[in-house]
């Protein structure tokens, strides 16, 4: 019913690089023709560099040795033609992959965004925002670079090396074997590099996610940071994480420098040996000068494919790590749209909002831990408003979160007009139930767009009515562009009370059949609260409502009150009845506590 909650902490990758990268195939498959076509074109283009030594051999052993000037010019023209053809083929490769792979990146980002939106609230409660952001931005950009450049040149350079060594051995098998000898130690060094680099690459990308989280929190909490003068401590925290990331990147650079040193030095050493042996053979007359020139030119043409091995290995490891991080999110389990089939007795249930023996435990909680809600039974009749009261940590917010299926009940059931919500698609449940949270969230959009999020088919008349109910029409009209005014990120350009009134307007704009409010008036002054309550009574008269209340003024909106204590409904009655009969309720509402006389 829930995703695994905690983001992994930088382990060494458990699967191989190849198996990790193969998971990208479903996203690449639609453009496979152009990707593999580009790789084929690039192989042909790289082969042009191996044709040039053969042309040089013909020029040296033929026209140059014979003094044929026309032949030299002909050979030079062929070399020019081969070079131009090579450049055109590499340009074609670039054209083939640029747009399709940008589309692959966009498709993966869209898939990640859709999946994150569908993941349960428990997932978002435990994953840092920065980790999700880094996966959707930096990691996907890295994957696009790998697919467009790394993968192509891994294929091209591997093919070039194999063909090139074949050409070398064909020209002179002894000199060819001299250059093949360092391949064995190179393979061993590359394997050792891959093992070490994969761990460091994962650590660096996770640290980048942590750093992104700190930046995001600092920007969103800038008022708190400035208000408490905490900019220095935040800067120290940022510097510490930045220093850790820098140390990891330096470690990566050292590993890469070490493998590059081996890859550059070892072939150069054996290339020098081959040159000495070749000059000796030319002096002995067992090898022509043209063959030696062709051999050495071919060997020099193979320098870039061999030298690029370290860079391509690093890119493959980073791409595999980015793939793992991407699928850590994509592998998160999305709760099913309907949890169970409709029961045979569902039609006999009463109308309104009904909780039947509801038990809830967070999915990642230990099996032997006590449930947050333990056997909640409650019936809110059609058109009735019920206030939910309880101490801090009693489970009020969790209980109301079960109604729109932000969480799924562990056992028991919740009914909307006789229908178990677990048998309904989540979209249908949320179309029937409207919410307003104590901490209002607004988006970087206009007032109108924020309010009309509460209903798909609401119009200007519904907007005006909702703003009047929330007593937001006055301050909205005074904004520079009225309802079309952009409220900025999280609506921080507005006061807390203004944001709360817009959130209430969003909840009522669609005239919902069921209304769930989490202490919706907590940020309002007493005069505004009284006006909102008066307007809200008209709405509550036509809907079934469950309202979390902490103040007597909010309780007055309700027909009845339910006291939640110890995960259960401890008492239900009117405000006056519970004040008279229940000590816990009286203490919550007035602060008074009845002393039990000593026996």
BASE-301216 format. One line per field, with one value per residue (C-alpha): x, y, z; residue in three letters; residue number from 1. Coordinates in Angstrom, 1 decimal, always signed. Example, Ala and Ser with C-alpha at 12.3 -4.5 7.8 and 13.67 -1.06 7.14 Angstrom:
// BASE-301216
xx: [+12.3:+13.7]
yy: [-4.5:-1.1]
zz: [+7.8:+7.1]
type: [ALA:SER]
seq: [1:2]
//
This chain:
// BASE-301216
xx: [+0.0:+3.0:+6.3:+9.5:+10.0:+13.6:+16.0:+19.0:+22.2:+25.0:+25.6:+27.9:+25.8:+24.4:+23.8:+26.3:+26.8:+25.4:+22.3:+21.6:+21.9:+19.7:+16.8:+16.8:+15.8:+12.0:+12.7:+15.2:+13.3:+11.0:+14.1:+16.3:+16.5:+18.0:+20.3:+21.7:+21.8:+23.9:+26.2:+26.6:+27.3:+29.9:+31.6:+31.9:+33.2:+35.8:+36.9:+37.8:+40.7:+41.9:+41.7:+44.1:+47.1:+46.5:+46.4:+49.7:+51.3:+50.4:+51.7:+55.1:+55.7:+54.4:+54.4:+57.0:+59.4:+59.0:+59.0:+55.5:+54.3:+50.9:+50.4:+51.3:+48.6:+46.1:+46.9:+46.5:+43.1:+42.0:+43.1:+41.2:+38.1:+38.3:+38.7:+35.6:+33.6:+34.5:+33.5:+30.1:+29.4:+30.1:+27.8:+25.1:+25.5:+25.0:+21.8:+20.4:+20.6:+20.1:+16.3:+15.4:+17.5:+16.3:+12.8:+14.0:+15.1:+11.8:+9.9:+11.8:+11.3:+7.6:+7.3:+9.2:+6.9:+3.7:+5.0:+6.0:+2.5:+0.9:+3.2:+1.6:+2.0:+4.2:+6.8:+7.0:+7.1:+10.4:+12.2:+14.1:+12.9:+16.4:+17.0:+13.9:+14.9:+18.5:+17.1:+14.7:+17.3:+21.0:+20.7:+18.5:+20.8:+23.7:+21.8:+21.1:+24.8:+25.6:+23.1:+24.0:+27.8:+29.0:+27.1:+27.8:+31.5:+31.7:+30.5:+32.5:+35.8:+35.5:+34.8:+37.7:+40.1:+39.2:+39.4:+42.6:+44.4:+43.3:+44.9:+48.1:+48.5:+47.8:+50.5:+53.1:+52.2:+55.2:+54.8:+51.0:+51.6:+53.9:+51.0:+48.5:+50.6:+49.5:+45.9:+45.9:+47.1:+44.8:+41.8:+42.8:+43.3:+39.9:+38.1:+39.7:+38.8:+35.2:+34.8:+36.2:+34.7:+31.1:+31.1:+32.5:+30.2:+27.1:+28.3:+28.8:+25.4:+23.7:+25.7:+24.5:+20.9:+21.6:+23.1:+20.1:+17.8:+19.7:+19.5:+15.8:+15.0:+17.1:+15.2:+11.8:+12.6:+14.4:+12.1:+12.8:+16.6:+16.6:+14.1:+16.3:+19.6:+20.6:+22.2:+25.7:+24.7:+23.0:+26.0:+28.2:+25.9:+26.0:+29.8:+30.1:+28.0:+29.8:+33.2:+32.1:+31.0:+34.2:+36.3:+34.3:+34.7:+38.5:+38.5:+36.8:+39.3:+42.2:+40.8:+40.3:+43.8:+45.2:+43.5:+44.3:+48.0:+48.0:+46.0:+48.2:+51.6:+51.4:+50.4:+53.0:+55.7:+54.9:+54.4:+58.0:+59.2:+57.3:+58.8:+62.3:+61.7:+60.0:+63.0:+65.3:+63.2:+63.2:+67.0:+67.3:+65.0:+62.4:+59.8:+59.0:+59.0:+55.4:+54.3:+56.1:+54.4:+51.0:+51.6:+52.6:+49.8:+47.2:+48.6:+48.4:+44.8:+44.0:+45.4:+42.1:+39.9:+42.3:+42.8:+39.0:+38.5:+39.0:+36.6:+34.0:+34.2:+33.7:+30.7:+29.2:+29.6:+28.0:+25.2:+24.6:+24.4:+22.0:+19.9:+19.8:+18.8:+16.0:+14.6:+14.8:+11.9:+10.2:+10.2:+8.2:+4.9:+1.8:-1.3:-4.0:-6.9:-9.3:-8.1:-10.9:-14.1:-17.4:-18.8:-22.3:-23.6:-22.3:-25.8:-27.2:-24.8:-26.2:-25.7:-23.3:-19.7:-19.2:-16.0:-16.4:-13.8:-11.0:-7.5:-4.5:-0.8:+1.9:+3.1:+6.7:+5.9:+7.2:+4.5:+4.3:+3.9:+0.5:-1.7:-2.2:-6.0:-7.4:-11.0:-12.6:-16.4:-18.1:-21.2:-21.6:-25.2:-26.0:-25.9:-24.4:-21.2:-19.1:-16.2:-13.2:-11.4:-8.3:-5.0:-1.8:-0.7:-4.1:-4.4:-6.9:-5.0:-4.3:-8.0:-9.1:-6.4:-8.0:-11.2:-9.7:-7.4:-4.2:-3.5:-5.1:-6.8:-5.0:-8.3:-12.0:-13.6:-14.8:-18.1:-19.4:-23.2:-23.0:-20.1:-16.7:-14.1:-11.6:-13.8:-13.9:-11.1:-9.1:-10.0:-13.7:-13.2:-11.3:-14.0:-16.6:-14.4:-12.9:-10.1:-8.6:-5.5:-4.3:-1.1:-2.4:-0.4:-0.6:+1.1:+3.0:-0.1:-2.9:-5.4:-8.1:-6.0:-5.3:-8.9:-10.3:-8.0:-10.8:-13.2:-12.7:-16.0:-16.2:-16.8:-16.5:-19.7:-18.4:-15.1:-16.9:-19.1:-16.0:-14.1:-17.1:-17.3:-13.6:-14.0:-11.2:-13.1:-12.1:-8.3:-8.4:-10.1:-7.4:-4.6:-3.0:-4.7:-7.5:-8.0:-5.5:-2.7:+0.2:+0.7:+4.3:+5.9:+3.8:+1.8:+4.4:+3.5:+0.3:-0.2:-0.9:-4.6:-5.0:-3.5:-5.8:-8.9:-7.9:-7.4:-10.9:-12.3:-10.6:-12.3:-15.8:-15.6:-16.9:-19.9:-18.6:-20.8:-18.3:-16.0:-13.0:-11.4:-8.3:-8.6:-9.3:-9.6:-6.5:-4.6:-7.6:-8.2:-11.4:-13.3:-12.4:-13.1:-16.6:-17.3:-15.9:-17.9:-21.1:-20.5:-19.3:-22.5:-24.4:-22.1:-22.1:-25.9:-25.8:-22.8:-21.6:-18.5:-15.8:-13.9:-10.8:-11.3:-9.0:-11.0:-14.6:-15.4:-14.7:-16.7:-19.7:-19.9:-20.7:-23.9:-22.0:-18.5:-16.4:-13.5:-10.5:-8.3:-5.9:-6.7:-10.4:-13.5:-13.9:-17.1:-19.7:-22.2:-22.9:-20.4:-22.5:-23.0:-19.3:-18.3:-20.6:-19.8:-16.2:-13.2:-10.7:-12.9:-13.4:-9.6:-9.0:-11.6:-11.1:-7.8:-9.6:-8.9:-11.3:-9.5:-10.5:-11.2:-9.0:-10.6]
yy: [+0.0:+2.3:+3.0:+2.2:+5.4:+6.2:+7.1:+4.8:+6.0:+5.8:+2.1:+0.5:-0.5:-4.0:-4.6:-4.4:-1.3:-3.1:-4.4:-0.9:+0.8:-1.9:-0.6:+2.5:+0.4:+1.0:+4.7:+4.4:+1.8:+4.3:+6.0:+3.0:+3.2:+6.7:+5.9:+2.7:+4.4:+7.2:+4.6:+2.9:+6.2:+7.0:+3.6:+4.3:+7.8:+6.5:+3.9:+6.8:+7.6:+4.0:+4.4:+7.3:+5.3:+2.9:+5.8:+7.1:+3.7:+3.8:+7.4:+6.6:+3.3:+4.4:+8.0:+9.3:+6.4:+6.7:+10.5:+10.6:+14.2:+13.6:+10.5:+12.5:+15.1:+12.3:+10.8:+14.1:+14.6:+11.2:+12.1:+15.4:+13.6:+11.0:+13.8:+15.7:+12.5:+11.8:+15.2:+15.0:+11.6:+12.9:+15.8:+13.3:+11.3:+14.5:+15.3:+11.8:+11.7:+15.3:+15.7:+12.0:+11.9:+15.3:+13.7:+10.6:+12.9:+14.9:+11.6:+10.3:+13.5:+13.5:+9.9:+10.7:+13.7:+11.6:+8.9:+11.2:+12.8:+9.3:+8.1:+8.0:+10.8:+8.5:+8.5:+12.3:+12.5:+10.8:+11.7:+15.0:+17.3:+18.0:+14.3:+14.2:+17.4:+16.2:+13.0:+14.9:+17.4:+16.6:+12.8:+12.9:+15.4:+13.1:+10.2:+12.2:+13.0:+9.4:+8.2:+10.9:+10.8:+8.1:+5.2:+6.1:+6.5:+3.4:+1.5:+3.5:+3.4:-0.3:-1.0:+1.3:-0.4:-3.9:-2.9:-0.9:-3.8:-6.0:-3.5:-3.4:-7.1:-7.4:-4.9:-6.5:-9.2:-8.8:-5.1:-5.6:-8.1:-5.6:-3.1:-5.8:-6.8:-3.9:-4.7:-7.4:-5.1:-2.3:-4.6:-5.4:-1.7:-0.7:-3.4:-2.1:+1.4:+0.5:-1.1:+1.9:+4.7:+3.3:+3.8:+7.3:+8.3:+7.2:+9.1:+12.3:+12.2:+11.6:+14.5:+16.7:+15.8:+16.7:+20.0:+20.7:+20.0:+22.5:+25.2:+24.6:+24.7:+27.8:+29.7:+28.6:+29.3:+32.6:+34.5:+32.2:+32.3:+36.1:+36.4:+34.3:+35.5:+32.0:+32.9:+32.1:+28.6:+27.9:+29.0:+26.7:+23.8:+24.6:+24.9:+21.6:+19.8:+21.6:+20.6:+17.0:+17.1:+18.8:+16.1:+13.4:+15.1:+15.4:+11.7:+11.0:+13.2:+11.3:+8.0:+9.3:+10.7:+7.4:+5.4:+8.1:+7.9:+4.1:+4.3:+7.1:+5.9:+2.1:+2.3:+5.1:+3.0:+0.0:+2.4:+3.6:-0.1:-0.8:+2.3:+1.2:-2.3:-1.0:+1.4:-1.6:-3.7:-0.8:-0.6:-4.4:-4.1:-6.5:-3.7:-0.9:+2.7:+3.1:+0.1:+1.6:+5.0:+3.3:+1.2:+4.2:+6.4:+3.7:+3.4:+7.1:+7.1:+4.6:+6.8:+8.7:+5.5:+4.0:+7.2:+7.7:+4.4:+6.1:+8.9:+6.6:+4.2:+7.1:+8.3:+4.8:+4.5:+7.9:+7.0:+3.7:+5.4:+8.0:+5.2:+3.5:+6.7:+7.3:+3.9:+4.1:+6.6:+4.9:+1.5:+3.1:+1.3:+3.3:+2.3:+0.6:+2.7:+0.4:-1.6:-4.2:-5.2:-3.9:-6.0:-7.6:-5.5:-2.1:-1.1:-1.5:+1.1:+4.5:+7.7:+10.4:+9.9:+6.7:+5.3:+1.6:+0.1:+2.0:+1.0:+2.8:+2.1:+3.7:+1.2:+1.4:+1.2:-1.8:-4.6:-4.6:-0.8:+0.5:+1.8:+5.6:+4.9:+1.9:+1.0:+4.4:+4.3:+7.5:+8.5:+12.0:+12.2:+13.8:+17.6:+17.4:+19.2:+17.3:+18.9:+16.6:+17.6:+16.0:+16.6:+17.1:+13.8:+12.2:+11.4:+14.0:+15.0:+11.4:+10.5:+13.2:+12.3:+8.9:+10.3:+11.5:+8.4:+10.4:+7.3:+3.9:+2.3:-0.7:-2.3:-1.3:+0.9:+4.5:+5.0:+7.9:+7.7:+3.9:+3.2:+2.0:+4.5:+1.7:+0.4:+3.7:+5.1:+7.7:+10.4:+9.9:+10.0:+13.3:+14.7:+14.2:+15.3:+18.8:+19.7:+22.7:+22.2:+24.2:+25.0:+26.4:+25.7:+28.1:+27.7:+30.1:+31.1:+33.7:+33.9:+32.7:+29.6:+28.7:+28.9:+27.1:+24.1:+23.0:+22.2:+21.4:+22.9:+26.0:+29.4:+33.1:+33.0:+30.1:+31.9:+35.1:+33.0:+31.1:+34.3:+35.7:+32.5:+32.8:+36.5:+36.9:+39.0:+42.3:+41.9:+40.1:+43.1:+45.3:+43.3:+45.0:+42.7:+41.4:+37.6:+37.6:+38.7:+36.2:+35.2:+34.0:+30.8:+29.2:+32.5:+34.1:+37.5:+37.2:+37.0:+33.7:+34.7:+35.6:+32.3:+30.4:+32.2:+31.4:+27.8:+27.7:+29.3:+26.6:+23.9:+25.3:+26.5:+23.2:+22.9:+19.5:+16.9:+16.2:+18.8:+18.1:+21.1:+21.0:+23.9:+26.3:+29.5:+29.3:+32.2:+34.6:+37.4:+37.3:+39.8:+38.1:+34.7:+35.7:+36.9:+33.7:+31.6:+33.4:+32.8:+29.2:+28.3:+28.7:+26.3:+23.8:+23.7:+21.9:+19.6:+16.8:+18.2:+17.0:+19.9:+19.7:+22.3:+23.6:+26.6:+26.9:+29.4:+26.8:+24.1:+26.4:+25.7:+22.1:+20.2:+17.7:+17.2:+14.0:+13.6:+11.6:+10.2:+7.3:+6.5:+6.0:+8.1:+8.7:+10.7:+12.2:+14.9:+18.6:+21.2:+21.9:+18.2:+17.4:+20.5:+19.2:+15.5:+15.0:+16.2:+15.8:+17.8:+20.5:+20.7:+21.0:+23.7:+25.8:+24.7:+23.7:+20.3:+18.7:+17.4:+13.9:+14.0:+11.8:+8.7]
zz: [+0.0:+0.4:-1.1:+0.8:+2.6:+3.3:+0.5:+0.3:+1.8:-0.8:-0.9:-3.4:-6.4:-6.0:-9.7:-12.5:-14.6:-17.6:-15.8:-14.4:-17.8:-19.5:-17.4:-19.7:-22.7:-22.4:-22.7:-25.5:-27.5:-29.4:-30.8:-31.2:-35.0:-34.9:-31.9:-33.4:-36.8:-35.3:-33.8:-37.1:-38.9:-36.2:-36.7:-40.4:-39.7:-37.2:-39.8:-42.1:-39.8:-40.4:-44.1:-44.1:-43.0:-45.9:-48.4:-46.8:-47.3:-51.0:-51.3:-49.6:-51.3:-54.7:-55.9:-53.3:-53.9:-57.7:-57.8:-59.2:-58.4:-60.0:-57.8:-54.7:-55.6:-56.2:-52.9:-51.2:-52.8:-51.6:-48.0:-48.2:-49.5:-46.7:-44.1:-45.4:-45.5:-41.9:-40.8:-42.6:-41.0:-37.5:-38.2:-39.4:-36.2:-34.1:-36.0:-35.7:-31.9:-30.7:-30.9:-30.1:-26.9:-25.7:-26.1:-24.1:-21.3:-21.4:-21.3:-18.3:-16.5:-17.2:-16.1:-12.8:-12.2:-12.8:-10.5:-7.7:-7.9:-7.4:-4.6:-1.2:+1.4:+3.5:+0.7:+0.6:+4.4:+4.4:+1.1:+1.2:-1.5:-2.7:-3.4:-5.6:-7.4:-8.1:-9.6:-11.9:-13.0:-12.7:-13.0:-16.1:-17.8:-17.1:-18.6:-21.8:-22.1:-21.7:-24.3:-26.8:-26.3:-23.9:-25.3:-28.9:-28.4:-26.2:-29.3:-31.8:-29.9:-29.1:-32.8:-33.8:-31.4:-32.7:-36.4:-35.8:-34.1:-36.9:-39.4:-37.3:-37.1:-40.9:-41.6:-39.4:-36.9:-34.7:-34.2:-33.8:-31.0:-29.2:-29.0:-27.9:-24.9:-22.7:-23.2:-20.4:-17.6:-18.9:-18.5:-14.9:-14.1:-15.6:-13.6:-10.4:-11.3:-12.0:-8.6:-6.7:-8.9:-8.7:-4.9:-5.1:-7.9:-5.9:-2.9:-4.9:-6.5:-3.1:-1.5:-4.4:-3.4:+0.2:-0.8:-3.0:+0.0:+2.2:-0.5:-1.1:+2.7:+3.2:+0.4:+1.6:+5.2:+4.6:+6.9:+9.8:+9.1:+9.0:+11.9:+14.2:+12.8:+11.8:+8.4:+9.8:+11.1:+7.8:+5.9:+8.1:+7.3:+3.6:+3.7:+5.5:+2.9:+0.1:+1.5:+1.7:-1.9:-3.0:-1.2:-2.9:-6.3:-5.7:-4.8:-8.2:-10.0:-8.3:-9.4:-12.9:-13.0:-11.9:-14.6:-17.2:-16.2:-16.8:-20.0:-21.4:-20.3:-20.9:-24.6:-25.3:-23.8:-26.0:-29.0:-28.5:-28.5:-31.7:-33.3:-32.5:-33.8:-36.9:-37.7:-37.3:-39.7:-42.3:-42.0:-42.5:-45.6:-44.1:-43.8:-46.3:-45.1:-46.3:-44.1:-41.1:-41.7:-42.1:-39.0:-36.8:-38.3:-37.5:-34.0:-33.5:-34.8:-32.0:-29.3:-28.7:-28.6:-26.1:-24.0:-23.9:-22.0:-18.6:-19.3:-20.8:-17.9:-15.5:-17.5:-17.6:-13.9:-13.2:-15.7:-14.0:-10.6:-12.0:-13.4:-10.0:-8.4:-11.0:-10.5:-6.7:-7.0:-10.0:-8.1:-5.2:-4.9:-5.9:-3.8:-6.0:-7.2:-5.5:-2.5:-2.4:-4.1:-3.0:-0.1:-0.3:+2.6:+1.5:+0.4:+3.9:+5.4:+6.5:+4.4:+5.4:+6.5:+8.5:+10.1:+11.0:+13.4:+11.6:+12.5:+11.1:+11.4:+9.2:+6.7:+7.8:+11.5:+13.5:+13.5:+17.3:+17.6:+18.8:+15.9:+15.6:+15.4:+17.1:+16.3:+15.5:+15.1:+14.0:+12.0:+10.6:+9.3:+5.9:+6.2:+9.7:+10.8:+13.4:+15.2:+16.0:+19.2:+20.8:+22.3:+20.4:+18.8:+19.3:+15.5:+14.4:+11.2:+10.4:+10.8:+8.4:+6.0:+5.6:+4.1:+0.8:+0.9:+1.5:+3.7:+3.4:+6.4:+7.9:+8.7:+9.0:+6.5:+5.7:+3.9:+1.8:+1.6:+2.1:-0.3:+1.0:-0.3:-0.8:-3.6:-5.4:-7.7:-5.7:-8.2:-7.6:-3.8:-4.1:-6.4:-3.7:-0.7:-0.4:+2.1:+3.7:+5.8:+8.8:+6.9:+3.6:+0.5:-2.4:-5.7:-8.0:-9.9:-9.7:-6.9:-9.4:-10.4:-6.8:-5.8:-8.9:-8.2:-5.9:-8.8:-12.5:-13.7:-11.4:-13.1:-12.2:-10.2:-8.1:-7.6:-6.3:-4.0:-2.6:-2.0:-0.1:+2.1:+2.9:+3.5:+0.9:-1.6:+0.1:+0.1:-3.3:-4.9:-3.5:-5.1:-8.2:-10.7:-8.5:-8.8:-11.6:-9.3:-9.0:-5.3:-5.7:-4.5:-1.7:-1.5:+0.8:-0.6:+1.4:+5.2:+7.0:+7.5:+3.8:+2.7:+5.0:+3.7:+0.1:+1.1:+2.6:-0.6:-2.6:-0.5:-0.9:-4.5:-5.9:-3.5:-2.3:-0.8:+1.9:+3.5:+5.7:+7.4:+9.6:+12.0:+9.0:+11.1:+13.3:+11.6:+11.7:+14.1:+16.1:+13.9:+10.6:+12.2:+13.2:+9.6:+8.1:+10.5:+9.6:+5.8:+6.4:+8.2:+4.9:+3.2:+6.1:+6.0:+2.6:+3.1:+5.4:+7.3:+9.6:+11.2:+13.4:+16.2:+18.9:+20.0:+21.3:+18.5:+15.9:+17.8:+17.7:+14.0:+14.6:+15.4:+17.5:+18.8:+18.9:+21.4:+20.0:+22.7:+22.7:+19.1:+19.8:+19.9:+23.7:+23.7:+21.3:+22.1:+21.9:+23.1:+26.2:+27.0:+26.8:+28.8:+31.6:+31.4:+30.2:+32.1:+29.2:+26.8:+29.4:+29.9:+26.2:+25.7:+28.9:+30.4:+33.6:+35.1:+37.7:+40.7:+41.8:+45.5:+47.7:+49.1]
type: [UNK:UNK:UNK:UNK:UNK:UNK:UNK:UNK:UNK:UNK:UNK:UNK:UNK:UNK:UNK:UNK:UNK:UNK:UNK:UNK:UNK:UNK:UNK:UNK:UNK:UNK:UNK:UNK:UNK:UNK:UNK:UNK:UNK:UNK:UNK:UNK:UNK:UNK:UNK:UNK:UNK:UNK:UNK:UNK:UNK:UNK:UNK:UNK:UNK:UNK:UNK:UNK:UNK:UNK:UNK:UNK:UNK:UNK:UNK:UNK:UNK:UNK:UNK:UNK:UNK:UNK:UNK:UNK:UNK:UNK:UNK:UNK:UNK:UNK:UNK:UNK:UNK:UNK:UNK:UNK:UNK:UNK:UNK:UNK:UNK:UNK:UNK:UNK:UNK:UNK:UNK:UNK:UNK:UNK:UNK:UNK:UNK:UNK:UNK:UNK:UNK:UNK:UNK:UNK:UNK:UNK:UNK:UNK:UNK:UNK:UNK:UNK:UNK:UNK:UNK:UNK:UNK:UNK:UNK:UNK:UNK:UNK:UNK:UNK:UNK:UNK:UNK:UNK:UNK:UNK:UNK:UNK:UNK:UNK:UNK:UNK:UNK:UNK:UNK:UNK:UNK:UNK:UNK:UNK:UNK:UNK:UNK:UNK:UNK:UNK:UNK:UNK:UNK:UNK:UNK:UNK:UNK:UNK:UNK:UNK:UNK:UNK:UNK:UNK:UNK:UNK:UNK:UNK:UNK:UNK:UNK:UNK:UNK:UNK:UNK:UNK:UNK:UNK:UNK:UNK:UNK:UNK:UNK:UNK:UNK:UNK:UNK:UNK:UNK:UNK:UNK:UNK:UNK:UNK:UNK:UNK:UNK:UNK:UNK:UNK:UNK:UNK:UNK:UNK:UNK:UNK:UNK:UNK:UNK:UNK:UNK:UNK:UNK:UNK:UNK:UNK:UNK:UNK:UNK:UNK:UNK:UNK:UNK:UNK:UNK:UNK:UNK:UNK:UNK:UNK:UNK:UNK:UNK:UNK:UNK:UNK:UNK:UNK:UNK:UNK:UNK:UNK:UNK:UNK:UNK:UNK:UNK:UNK:UNK:UNK:UNK:UNK:UNK:UNK:UNK:UNK:UNK:UNK:UNK:UNK:UNK:UNK:UNK:UNK:UNK:UNK:UNK:UNK:UNK:UNK:UNK:UNK:UNK:UNK:UNK:UNK:UNK:UNK:UNK:UNK:UNK:UNK:UNK:UNK:UNK:UNK:UNK:UNK:UNK:UNK:UNK:UNK:UNK:UNK:UNK:UNK:UNK:UNK:UNK:UNK:UNK:UNK:UNK:UNK:UNK:UNK:UNK:UNK:UNK:UNK:UNK:UNK:UNK:UNK:UNK:UNK:UNK:UNK:UNK:UNK:UNK:UNK:UNK:UNK:UNK:UNK:UNK:UNK:UNK:UNK:UNK:UNK:UNK:UNK:UNK:UNK:UNK:UNK:UNK:UNK:UNK:UNK:UNK:UNK:UNK:UNK:UNK:UNK:UNK:UNK:UNK:UNK:UNK:UNK:UNK:UNK:UNK:UNK:UNK:UNK:UNK:UNK:UNK:UNK:UNK:UNK:UNK:UNK:UNK:UNK:UNK:UNK:UNK:UNK:UNK:UNK:UNK:UNK:UNK:UNK:UNK:UNK:UNK:UNK:UNK:UNK:UNK:UNK:UNK:UNK:UNK:UNK:UNK:UNK:UNK:UNK:UNK:UNK:UNK:UNK:UNK:UNK:UNK:UNK:UNK:UNK:UNK:UNK:UNK:UNK:UNK:UNK:UNK:UNK:UNK:UNK:UNK:UNK:UNK:UNK:UNK:UNK:UNK:UNK:UNK:UNK:UNK:UNK:UNK:UNK:UNK:UNK:UNK:UNK:UNK:UNK:UNK:UNK:UNK:UNK:UNK:UNK:UNK:UNK:UNK:UNK:UNK:UNK:UNK:UNK:UNK:UNK:UNK:UNK:UNK:UNK:UNK:UNK:UNK:UNK:UNK:UNK:UNK:UNK:UNK:UNK:UNK:UNK:UNK:UNK:UNK:UNK:UNK:UNK:UNK:UNK:UNK:UNK:UNK:UNK:UNK:UNK:UNK:UNK:UNK:UNK:UNK:UNK:UNK:UNK:UNK:UNK:UNK:UNK:UNK:UNK:UNK:UNK:UNK:UNK:UNK:UNK:UNK:UNK:UNK:UNK:UNK:UNK:UNK:UNK:UNK:UNK:UNK:UNK:UNK:UNK:UNK:UNK:UNK:UNK:UNK:UNK:UNK:UNK:UNK:UNK:UNK:UNK:UNK:UNK:UNK:UNK:UNK:UNK:UNK:UNK:UNK:UNK:UNK:UNK:UNK:UNK:UNK:UNK:UNK:UNK:UNK:UNK:UNK:UNK:UNK:UNK:UNK:UNK:UNK:UNK:UNK:UNK:UNK:UNK:UNK:UNK:UNK:UNK:UNK:UNK:UNK:UNK:UNK:UNK:UNK:UNK:UNK:UNK:UNK:UNK:UNK:UNK:UNK:UNK:UNK:UNK:UNK:UNK:UNK:UNK:UNK:UNK:UNK:UNK:UNK:UNK:UNK:UNK:UNK:UNK:UNK:UNK:UNK]
seq: [1:2:3:4:5:6:7:8:9:10:11:12:13:14:15:16:17:18:19:20:21:22:23:24:25:26:27:28:29:30:31:32:33:34:35:36:37:38:39:40:41:42:43:44:45:46:47:48:49:50:51:52:53:54:55:56:57:58:59:60:61:62:63:64:65:66:67:68:69:70:71:72:73:74:75:76:77:78:79:80:81:82:83:84:85:86:87:88:89:90:91:92:93:94:95:96:97:98:99:100:101:102:103:104:105:106:107:108:109:110:111:112:113:114:115:116:117:118:119:120:121:122:123:124:125:126:127:128:129:130:131:132:133:134:135:136:137:138:139:140:141:142:143:144:145:146:147:148:149:150:151:152:153:154:155:156:157:158:159:160:161:162:163:164:165:166:167:168:169:170:171:172:173:174:175:176:177:178:179:180:181:182:183:184:185:186:187:188:189:190:191:192:193:194:195:196:197:198:199:200:201:202:203:204:205:206:207:208:209:210:211:212:213:214:215:216:217:218:219:220:221:222:223:224:225:226:227:228:229:230:231:232:233:234:235:236:237:238:239:240:241:242:243:244:245:246:247:248:249:250:251:252:253:254:255:256:257:258:259:260:261:262:263:264:265:266:267:268:269:270:271:272:273:274:275:276:277:278:279:280:281:282:283:284:285:286:287:288:289:290:291:292:293:294:295:296:297:298:299:300:301:302:303:304:305:306:307:308:309:310:311:312:313:314:315:316:317:318:319:320:321:322:323:324:325:326:327:328:329:330:331:332:333:334:335:336:337:338:339:340:341:342:343:344:345:346:347:348:349:350:351:352:353:354:355:356:357:358:359:360:361:362:363:364:365:366:367:368:369:370:371:372:373:374:375:376:377:378:379:380:381:382:383:384:385:386:387:388:389:390:391:392:393:394:395:396:397:398:399:400:401:402:403:404:405:406:407:408:409:410:411:412:413:414:415:416:417:418:419:420:421:422:423:424:425:426:427:428:429:430:431:432:433:434:435:436:437:438:439:440:441:442:443:444:445:446:447:448:449:450:451:452:453:454:455:456:457:458:459:460:461:462:463:464:465:466:467:468:469:470:471:472:473:474:475:476:477:478:479:480:481:482:483:484:485:486:487:488:489:490:491:492:493:494:495:496:497:498:499:500:501:502:503:504:505:506:507:508:509:510:511:512:513:514:515:516:517:518:519:520:521:522:523:524:525:526:527:528:529:530:531:532:533:534:535:536:537:538:539:540:541:542:543:544:545:546:547:548:549:550:551:552:553:554:555:556:557:558:559:560:561:562:563:564:565:566:567:568:569:570:571:572:573:574:575:576:577:578:579:580:581:582:583:584:585:586:587:588:589:590:591:592:593:594:595:596:597:598:599]
//
